[in-house]
Amino acid sequence: MAEIKETSPRTNVYITLPDKRIMCAPLGTKLKDIIASAYPEDPYLYLAALCDNVMHTLNYAPRRDIFLEPLTRKHELGRLVYNRSLVLLMVTAFKEVFPEQKVFTDYRRPMGGLFCRTSSPISKEDLKKVEDKMWEMVNDDIPVDFEEKTIEEGEKILLEEKEEDKIYFLKTIAERAKKNTAWFVRVGKYFDYFHGPLVVSMGYLRRLALRSTPSGFILVPSQTDVKRAEAMAEKVTLVDAAFRRAVKLANQLEVGTVPQLNEIIRKGETHEGILVSESAQSSQITAIAREIAERGAVKLVLIAGPSSSGKTTFSKRLAIALQTCGIKPVTLEMDRYFVERDKTPRDEKGEYDFESIHAMDLTLLDHDLNELIAGREVTLPKYDFITGTRSVGPKLRLKEGQILIAEGIHGLNPLLTQGIPAKSIFRIYISPLTPLNLDRHHHISTSDSRMIRRIVRDARTRGHSAEQTIMRWASIRRGEYKNIFPYQEQADAIFNSMFLYELCVLKPIAEPLLLQISKESPAYPKADSLLRLLSFFEPMGTQLIPENSILREFVGGSSLERYLPGQFESYWSIDN
């Protein structure tokens, strides 16, 4: 029997690292010092850390034995820490150089960087002064201190710092935690309130730039993005235009902030906002359908967008709108053109890369599309996803006044249609872009909104857990960056599928799914981040959401679920 005896309290902690090394440190040692000892080659590489799967800043001192995973920019959570800290650096630099300016962070641009604007126009020369101040703070490695304040003290600080829009979240978080205190961040003489972990000093932020645009400027987090941002700085992109339309609608509805939205929901005054939002989307769809009809020569409509953008419902509503313009659409599933399994390319890990454009039989697809556009009949292939084999499918020929509608991740890639006359093609990019921010320094990530949509839809239609969806997301994102985002500005039109109130509708469905993820799961840190985001929104039911709404694609109850454009005609042999 092992010897059991009384002993004194331990004065150290053991830290297990991902490479199985174990470090021993005195109680009270901060993560920054532990990581510097474990990884002395470049301590500034690590921005924050997971301690037993819970996010912490590097000034945290563990009080018990832990498993420590340091986070770099290669990790999604590490990138979030970097980007959030970069905003803090920028805001502080503005307070130093131009204290009268208010800074707003709006959305991430397609060519890299965060689009920002100021309360009054700023020149390139003045923007350069702010960037120089940022680099000065980085080179001086100005510390980022964290100080606990009472809610009353914090409210006074935010009013003095002219950050009054953050008071709502200060109180919301305090009420949720049932505490009368909150942690504030101090950089030099300035206090601020930020959501989520930050770096512990500005020396960690060694990649940055500010680049002017006609309507604001871009905060760029890497040298690669600087080159792309400079190439696009003077151009108003499709995404820029779509975002401005969304801002205009939000201002019209007087829902520019989450607190304003929550107040409307608490008062039960959501009906008008829903009707106006749905009408705005219908107008967008009608305008796109009319543009297609007016071109006359269009025979192929390609729809592409990242995961959970609402492509399926949008394509069906577009088909209906086209019929009001005298055009009969026919849907074509591009999944039919996957190559057989043994010809599927593999990724860097040796696994099948089904998201590669070369996973499709481009030669056969090009042939069939050209034949269809010319009015000739083709025999479509049929693909079996279980066996990875192809067989003979139905025959198809376009009749007079008919066009093809196809949606998929490669819809904007020129390789897909390189043999088809450009005048015959109309390309559409779809994505949810929200102008709704938590406050003016914290924009809502489009990726997070899409992930919540997908969690809800996957649970309802595929029986997938939230954990499964989160664990697949990194692979999905890699495919988007490779196959979708580089081509989005080649679209003829962009459709914004976001609703200002959608996180309120998704919240009561998504929260129970996310809460099922255990703290030991590798999906837990992301689930915890999504739960914190949803906690800022008032819940809202689905009863007022129209049956043909794009939001129904995720929450269920869509009247378009069984609608297959063109497949009710006698010329189409249904084999699905």
C-alpha positions in Angstrom: 0.0 0.0 0.0 1.4 3.4 -0.9 2.5 5.6 1.9 0.0 8.3 2.8 1.1 11.2 5.0 0.3 14.8 5.8 2.2 17.5 3.9 2.4 21.2 3.4 0.6 23.1 0.6 2.5 23.0 -2.7 4.4 26.1 -3.8 4.6 25.3 -7.5 2.5 24.2 -10.4 3.1 21.7 -13.2 2.4 22.8 -16.8 2.1 20.2 -19.5 2.8 21.4 -23.0 1.5 20.1 -26.4 4.9 18.3 -27.1 4.5 16.4 -23.7 7.1 18.4 -21.9 6.3 19.3 -18.3 7.4 22.6 -16.8 7.4 23.4 -13.1 6.9 27.0 -12.0 6.4 28.7 -8.7 2.8 29.7 -7.8 2.1 33.1 -9.2 4.2 32.7 -12.3 2.5 34.3 -15.3 1.9 32.5 -18.6 4.1 35.0 -20.4 7.1 33.9 -18.3 6.3 30.2 -18.6 6.0 30.4 -22.4 9.3 32.5 -22.6 11.1 29.7 -20.7 9.5 26.9 -22.7 9.9 28.6 -26.1 12.9 31.0 -25.8 13.5 31.3 -29.5 10.7 33.8 -30.0 8.5 34.6 -27.0 6.6 37.3 -29.0 5.3 34.6 -31.3 2.7 33.5 -28.7 -0.2 35.9 -28.2 -2.5 34.1 -25.6 -3.0 30.6 -24.4 -5.6 27.9 -23.7 -5.3 26.6 -20.1 -7.3 23.4 -19.9 -9.2 24.6 -23.0 -10.1 28.0 -21.5 -8.7 31.2 -23.1 -6.4 33.4 -21.0 -4.2 36.4 -21.6 -0.5 35.9 -20.9 -0.7 37.8 -17.6 -2.7 35.0 -16.1 -1.0 33.0 -13.3 -2.3 29.4 -13.0 -3.1 28.3 -9.5 -3.1 24.6 -10.2 -1.6 22.1 -12.7 -2.8 22.7 -16.2 -2.4 21.7 -19.8 -1.1 24.7 -21.7 -1.5 25.4 -25.4 0.1 28.6 -26.5 -1.6 30.3 -29.4 0.0 31.9 -32.5 -1.6 33.7 -35.4 -1.8 30.3 -37.2 -4.6 29.4 -34.8 -8.0 31.0 -35.4 -8.3 32.1 -31.7 -4.7 33.5 -31.9 -5.7 35.6 -35.0 -8.7 36.9 -33.1 -6.5 38.0 -30.2 -4.0 39.7 -32.7 -6.8 41.5 -34.6 -8.6 42.6 -31.4 -5.3 43.9 -30.0 -4.5 45.7 -33.2 -7.8 47.6 -32.9 -6.9 48.6 -29.4 -3.5 49.8 -30.6 -5.1 51.8 -33.4 -7.7 53.4 -31.1 -5.1 54.3 -28.5 -2.9 55.9 -31.2 -5.9 58.0 -32.4 -6.4 59.2 -28.9 -2.8 60.3 -28.8 -2.7 62.0 -32.2 -6.3 63.0 -32.9 -8.3 62.8 -29.7 -11.3 64.5 -31.3 -11.8 61.7 -33.8 -14.1 58.7 -33.1 -13.0 55.5 -34.8 -15.5 52.9 -36.1 -14.6 49.4 -37.2 -17.1 48.1 -39.8 -16.2 44.9 -41.7 -13.5 42.8 -43.2 -12.7 43.5 -46.8 -12.4 40.8 -49.4 -8.8 41.7 -50.3 -7.7 41.7 -46.6 -7.9 44.1 -43.7 -10.6 45.7 -41.6 -12.5 48.6 -43.1 -12.6 51.5 -40.6 -13.8 55.1 -40.7 -13.6 58.2 -38.5 -16.2 60.6 -37.3 -14.8 63.2 -39.7 -12.7 62.7 -42.9 -9.0 62.1 -42.4 -6.3 62.7 -44.9 -3.6 60.3 -46.0 -1.0 62.5 -44.3 -2.9 62.4 -41.0 -3.5 58.7 -41.2 0.3 58.2 -41.7 0.8 60.1 -38.4 -1.5 57.6 -36.6 0.4 54.7 -38.2 3.7 56.2 -37.1 2.4 56.4 -33.5 1.3 52.8 -33.7 4.8 51.7 -34.7 6.3 53.8 -32.0 4.1 52.1 -29.4 5.1 48.7 -30.8 8.8 49.4 -30.9 8.6 50.8 -27.3 6.7 47.6 -26.3 4.1 49.7 -24.4 2.5 47.4 -21.8 -1.2 46.5 -21.8 -2.4 46.5 -18.2 -5.6 45.0 -16.9 -7.3 46.6 -13.9 -10.5 45.5 -12.2 -13.0 48.3 -11.6 -16.5 48.5 -10.1 -19.3 49.0 -12.6 -19.8 52.6 -11.3 -16.1 53.4 -11.8 -16.1 51.7 -15.2 -19.1 53.7 -16.4 -17.4 56.9 -15.3 -14.2 56.0 -17.1 -16.1 55.2 -20.4 -17.9 58.5 -20.2 -14.6 60.3 -19.7 -13.0 58.4 -22.6 -16.0 59.1 -24.8 -16.7 55.4 -25.2 -20.3 55.6 -23.9 -21.5 53.0 -26.4 -19.6 50.3 -24.4 -21.5 50.9 -21.2 -24.4 48.7 -22.3 -22.0 45.7 -22.6 -20.2 46.5 -19.4 -23.5 46.2 -17.5 -24.7 43.2 -19.5 -21.6 41.2 -18.8 -21.6 42.2 -15.1 -25.3 41.2 -14.8 -24.6 37.8 -16.5 -21.7 37.1 -14.2 -23.6 38.5 -11.1 -20.7 40.7 -10.3 -20.3 44.4 -9.6 -16.8 44.6 -11.2 -15.3 44.2 -14.6 -11.8 44.1 -16.1 -10.6 47.2 -17.9 -7.5 47.6 -20.1 -5.1 50.5 -19.7 -2.5 51.5 -22.3 -0.4 54.4 -21.0 -2.9 56.9 -19.6 -5.9 55.6 -21.5 -8.5 53.2 -20.2 -10.8 51.2 -22.5 -13.1 48.2 -22.3 -12.6 45.3 -24.8 -14.4 42.0 -25.2 -12.0 39.0 -25.1 -8.3 38.3 -24.5 -5.6 40.8 -25.6 -1.8 40.7 -25.9 0.0 41.9 -22.8 2.2 44.5 -24.6 2.2 46.2 -28.0 5.5 44.6 -29.0 3.6 41.5 -30.0 1.9 43.4 -32.9 4.8 43.4 -35.4 2.7 43.4 -38.5 0.4 46.3 -39.3 -0.5 49.1 -41.7 -3.1 51.8 -42.3 -4.2 52.4 -45.9 -6.6 55.2 -47.0 -9.7 54.6 -49.1 -12.2 57.0 -50.6 -14.6 56.5 -47.7 -12.4 55.5 -44.8 -9.3 53.5 -44.3 -8.1 49.9 -43.9 -6.4 48.4 -40.8 -4.2 45.7 -42.3 -2.8 42.9 -40.0 -0.1 41.4 -42.3 2.4 42.3 -45.0 0.6 40.1 -47.5 -2.6 41.9 -46.9 -0.9 45.3 -47.3 0.0 44.5 -50.9 -3.6 43.4 -51.7 -5.1 46.3 -49.8 -3.0 48.8 -51.6 -4.1 47.4 -54.9 -7.8 47.7 -53.9 -7.6 50.8 -51.8 -9.0 53.2 -54.4 -11.7 50.8 -55.7 -15.2 50.6 -54.3 -15.6 46.8 -54.3 -18.9 44.9 -54.6 -18.6 44.1 -50.9 -18.2 47.7 -50.0 -21.3 48.7 -52.0 -23.3 45.9 -50.4 -22.2 46.9 -46.9 -23.2 50.5 -47.6 -26.7 49.4 -48.6 -26.9 47.4 -45.4 -25.9 50.5 -43.3 -28.5 52.5 -45.1 -31.2 50.0 -44.2 -30.0 49.7 -40.6 -30.2 53.5 -40.2 -33.6 53.6 -41.8 -34.8 51.0 -39.2 -32.9 52.8 -36.4 -31.1 49.6 -35.6 -27.4 50.6 -35.8 -26.3 48.9 -32.6 -27.1 45.7 -30.6 -28.6 47.7 -27.7 -31.1 49.4 -30.2 -32.0 46.0 -31.6 -32.5 44.5 -28.1 -34.7 47.4 -27.1 -37.0 46.8 -30.1 -37.3 43.1 -29.3 -38.1 43.8 -25.6 -40.8 46.1 -26.7 -42.2 43.5 -29.1 -41.8 45.9 -32.1 -40.0 43.5 -34.5 -42.7 43.0 -37.1 -42.0 46.1 -39.1 -38.2 45.5 -39.2 -38.8 41.9 -40.4 -41.2 43.0 -43.2 -38.8 45.8 -44.3 -35.8 43.5 -44.3 -37.5 40.8 -46.3 -38.8 43.4 -48.7 -35.3 44.8 -49.2 -34.0 41.3 -50.0 -36.9 40.7 -52.4 -36.0 44.0 -54.1 -32.4 42.9 -54.5 -33.4 39.6 -56.0 -35.9 41.3 -58.4 -33.2 43.7 -59.5 -30.7 40.9 -60.2 -33.4 39.0 -62.2 -34.2 42.1 -64.3 -30.5 42.7 -65.0 -30.2 39.1 -66.2 -33.3 39.5 -68.4 -32.1 42.8 -69.8 -28.8 41.3 -71.0 -30.7 39.0 -73.2 -27.8 36.7 -74.1 -27.5 35.1 -70.6 -27.8 31.3 -70.7 -26.0 30.3 -67.5 -26.4 31.9 -64.0 -23.7 30.8 -61.6 -24.1 31.4 -57.8 -21.2 31.1 -55.4 -20.6 32.0 -51.8 -19.1 30.7 -48.6 -20.8 28.1 -46.4 -24.2 28.9 -44.9 -24.7 32.0 -47.1 -28.2 30.9 -48.1 -27.3 29.9 -51.6 -30.0 27.2 -51.9 -33.0 29.4 -51.0 -31.6 32.4 -52.9 -31.3 30.3 -56.1 -34.9 29.2 -55.8 -36.2 32.8 -55.1 -34.1 34.0 -58.1 -35.7 31.3 -60.3 -39.1 32.6 -59.3 -38.1 36.2 -60.0 -36.8 35.2 -63.4 -40.1 33.7 -64.3 -41.8 37.0 -63.7 -39.4 38.4 -66.3 -40.5 35.7 -68.8 -37.6 33.4 -68.3 -38.0 29.7 -67.3 -35.0 28.6 -65.2 -33.7 25.1 -65.0 -31.4 24.0 -62.1 -28.2 22.1 -62.8 -26.4 20.4 -60.0 -22.7 20.8 -60.5 -22.1 17.9 -58.0 -22.9 15.6 -60.9 -19.5 16.4 -62.4 -17.3 15.2 -59.7 -14.5 12.9 -61.0 -14.4 9.3 -59.8 -12.8 8.7 -56.4 -9.5 7.3 -57.7 -9.0 10.5 -59.8 -9.8 12.9 -57.0 -6.8 15.2 -56.1 -5.4 14.9 -52.6 -4.4 17.8 -50.2 -1.2 18.3 -48.4 -2.2 15.7 -45.7 -2.8 13.1 -48.4 -6.6 13.2 -47.9 -9.1 13.6 -50.8 -9.6 17.3 -51.6 -13.2 17.4 -52.7 -13.2 21.2 -52.6 -10.5 21.5 -55.3 -11.8 22.6 -58.7 -9.9 19.7 -60.1 -12.2 17.3 -58.2 -14.6 18.1 -61.0 -14.5 16.9 -64.5 -13.9 20.3 -66.1 -13.7 18.9 -69.6 -17.1 17.1 -69.5 -18.7 20.1 -67.7 -17.4 22.5 -70.3 -18.6 20.3 -73.1 -22.1 19.9 -71.7 -22.5 23.5 -70.9 -21.6 24.5 -74.4 -23.9 22.0 -75.9 -26.8 23.1 -73.7 -26.2 26.8 -74.5 -26.2 25.9 -78.2 -29.7 24.3 -77.7 -28.5 20.7 -78.1 -29.4 17.7 -75.9 -26.9 16.2 -73.5 -26.9 13.2 -71.2 -26.0 14.4 -67.8 -23.8 12.3 -65.5 -25.0 10.9 -62.2 -22.6 10.8 -59.2 -22.7 8.4 -56.3 -21.1 10.0 -53.3 -21.0 6.8 -51.3 -19.1 4.7 -53.9 -17.4 7.7 -55.6 -18.5 6.5 -59.1 -20.3 8.0 -62.0 -23.1 6.6 -64.1 -25.5 7.8 -66.8 -28.1 10.3 -65.7 -31.0 12.1 -67.3 -31.1 13.9 -70.6 -31.5 17.6 -70.8 -32.0 20.2 -73.5 -32.8 23.9 -73.0 -36.0 25.1 -74.6 -36.6 28.6 -76.0 -36.5 31.2 -73.2 -34.8 28.8 -70.7 -31.5 29.3 -68.8 -29.5 27.2 -66.4 -29.0 28.1 -62.7 -26.1 26.4 -61.0 -24.7 27.1 -57.5 -21.5 25.8 -56.0 -18.2 26.9 -54.5 -16.5 27.2 -57.8 -19.1 29.2 -59.5 -16.9 32.3 -59.8 -13.7 30.5 -60.9 -12.9 31.2 -64.6 -11.6 27.7 -65.0 -15.1 26.4 -64.6 -16.4 28.1 -67.7 -13.3 29.0 -69.8 -14.8 27.6 -73.0 -18.1 29.5 -72.7 -18.7 32.9 -74.2 -18.6 35.6 -71.4 -21.8 37.2 -72.6 -23.7 33.9 -71.9 -22.7 33.9 -68.2 -24.0 35.9 -65.2 -22.1 35.4 -61.9 -23.6 36.1 -58.5 -21.7 36.2 -55.2 -23.8 35.8 -52.0 -22.7 36.3 -48.4 -24.2 37.6 -45.1 -22.7 41.0 -44.4 -23.9 42.7 -41.2 -23.5 46.4 -40.4 -24.5 45.6 -36.8 -21.6 45.9 -34.4 -21.4 45.2 -30.6 -19.9 48.7 -30.3 -17.9 50.8 -32.6 -14.7 48.9 -31.9 -16.1 45.3 -32.1 -17.6 44.2 -35.4 -19.5 41.0 -35.6 -17.6 38.4 -37.6 -19.3 37.2 -40.8 -17.6 33.8 -40.2 -19.1 33.5 -36.7 -22.6 34.4 -38.0 -22.3 31.7 -40.7 -21.0 29.2 -38.3 -24.0 29.7 -36.0 -26.3 29.4 -39.1 -24.6 26.1 -40.0 -24.7 24.7 -36.4 -28.5 25.2 -36.4 -29.0 23.8 -39.9 -26.7 20.8 -39.5 -28.4 19.8 -36.2 -31.9 20.0 -37.9 -31.2 18.5 -41.3 -28.2 16.2 -40.8 -28.3 15.2 -37.1 -24.8 16.7 -36.6 -23.8 18.0 -33.2 -22.4 21.5 -32.7 -19.1 19.9 -31.9 -19.0 18.1 -35.3 -19.8 21.3 -37.1 -17.1 23.4 -35.3 -14.5 20.7 -35.8 -15.1 20.7 -39.6 -15.1 24.5 -39.8 -11.3 25.0 -40.3 -11.4 22.7 -43.4 -14.4 24.6 -44.7 -12.7 27.9 -44.2 -9.5 26.7 -46.0 -11.7 25.8 -49.0 -13.3 29.2 -49.0 -10.0 31.1 -49.0 -8.8 28.9 -51.8 -11.8 28.6 -54.0 -14.3 31.4 -53.3 -12.9 34.6 -51.8 -10.2 35.2 -54.5 -12.9 35.4 -57.2 -15.7 37.3 -55.4 -14.9 40.6 -57.2 -15.4 38.9 -60.6 -19.1 38.6 -59.9 -21.7 40.6 -61.9 -23.8 41.1 -58.7 -23.6 40.6 -55.0 -26.4 39.6 -52.7 -26.3 40.2 -49.0 -28.3 37.5 -47.2 -27.8 38.9 -43.6 -30.7 40.0 -41.4 -30.1 42.5 -38.6 -32.1 40.4 -36.2 -31.0 36.9 -37.2 -28.7 36.2 -34.2 -31.7 36.9 -32.0 -33.7 34.2 -33.9 -30.8 31.7 -34.0 -29.9 32.2 -30.3 -32.6 30.1 -28.6 -31.8 27.2 -31.1 -28.0 27.5 -31.1 -27.4 28.0 -27.4 -28.6 24.5 -26.2 -26.5 22.9 -29.0 -23.4 24.8 -28.0 -23.9 24.0 -24.3 -23.7 20.3 -25.0 -20.0 20.6 -25.9 -17.9 19.5 -22.9 -15.0 21.5 -21.6 -12.6 18.8 -22.6 -13.6 19.0 -26.3 -11.2 20.7 -28.7 -14.4 22.5 -30.0 -15.0 24.1 -26.5 -13.0 27.3 -26.9 -14.9 28.2 -30.1 -18.2 27.2 -28.6 -17.5 29.4 -25.6 -16.7 32.3 -27.9 -20.0 31.8 -29.8 -22.0 31.6 -26.6 -20.5 34.9 -25.4 -21.4 36.5 -28.7 -25.0 35.2 -28.5 -25.3 36.3 -24.8 -25.4 40.0 -26.0 -28.6 39.4 -28.0 -32.2 39.2 -26.8 -33.9 35.9 -27.9 -36.6 36.1 -30.6 -39.0 33.4 -31.9 -39.5 32.3 -35.5 -43.2 32.8 -35.8 -42.9 36.1 -37.7 -40.3 34.9 -40.2 -41.9 34.4 -43.6 -42.0 30.9 -45.0 -39.9 31.9 -48.1 -37.3 33.7 -46.1 -33.6 32.8 -46.5 -33.5 32.5 -42.7 -35.9 29.5 -43.0 -33.1 27.6 -44.7 -31.5 27.3 -41.3 -34.3 27.4 -38.8 -36.7 25.2 -40.8 -40.2 25.7 -42.1 -39.3 26.9 -45.6 -42.1 26.8 -48.2 -39.4 26.4 -50.9 -37.8 23.3 -49.5 -39.5 21.0 -52.1 -39.4 23.5 -54.9 -37.0 22.4 -57.7 -36.9 25.0 -60.5 -37.4 23.4 -63.9 -37.8 19.9 -62.6 -41.5 19.7 -62.9 -41.3 19.8 -66.7 -41.7 16.6 -68.8 -38.3 17.0 -70.4 -36.6 16.4 -67.1 -36.1 12.9 -65.7 -35.9 13.1 -61.9 -33.4 10.6 -60.6 -32.4 12.2 -57.3 
